[in-house]
């Protein structure tokens, strides 16, 4: 996955995979327990996926940090997106 230690906090545990969007459309909720964060590197994360998962290279994956504090500390600006993944706003963090 194209996100790693520089992108999200992981001091309280790895992030949880919530959903995916294939080809930029149609997000679907995932069984978070079926996906395992195997390794977190500087800029990438390795994920163990179940047989028949259907994910492809280029699919977007939504993550939820295990605890938001370190993530908010890393990013002073968090973008808001709509259901079509367009940036519609931004929120400043003051951590």
N, C-alpha and C positions, 0 to 999 in steps of 0.2 A: 504494500500500500504506500502511496506517496505522501506519507505523514510520519513524523517521528518525534524524537525527544525535543527538537526545536519547536514543534508545533503544538504540543499538548502536554499538560502536566501528567506525570505518572507516578509521583511519589506516594500516593495513597492506593496505587494499583493501576493496572492497565485500563484504557478506555473500553467502553462497551459498544459493540457494533449494534446499531438500532435498525437501520433500513438501508436500502440501496436504490439507486436510480440507474436503469439501463438505457444507454443511448440518450441520456439527458431527459428522459420522460418516464412517467409512470413509476413512482416510488412504491416500494412494497416493504412492509414490516418484516423483519427477520426474527427467527427464533434465536435470540441473543446467546442462549446457552449452547447452541450448536456451533458457534464460531469461537475460536480460541486465539487470543493474541499470543503468539509463540515467542516473538523476539521484537524488541524495540531498539532500533539503531538511531543514529543521529538524525537522518532525514527519511528513513523508511521503517515500516513495520511489517513483519511477517505474520500472516494469519493462517491458521489451520482451518480449512473449510470442510464441511461434510460432503460425502459422496452425493453427486447430483445437485450440487448447490446452484448451478446456473450462472454464477458470476463470470464476467469476462474482463479481460484487460480493457481499461478505459471506463468501466462502470464507476459511478460515484457511490461512496459509502458514507453514511452519516454515523458519526461517533458521539458518544456522550462521555465526557471525562469522568473518572471515578470520583474526583473531587475538584471543583472548579477553581479553587484559589490559585494554584500554580499556573493554570492555563490563563486566567485573567491577568496574572502578574506578567506573563510572557507577552500578551497582546493588549495594547492600550486601546485598540479600536477593533470592535467585533462587528462584522457586516450582517445585516438582516437580509434574508432572501424570501421570495414568495414561493408559491407552490410550483412555479415553472423555473426555479433556480435563478431568477433575475435578482440582482442586488437592488434593494428598494430603500435601504437606509443604513445607518451606521450608529453604533452605540459606543461612547467612550467609557472606558473602565477607569476607575479611580481606586486602585487597590493599594 
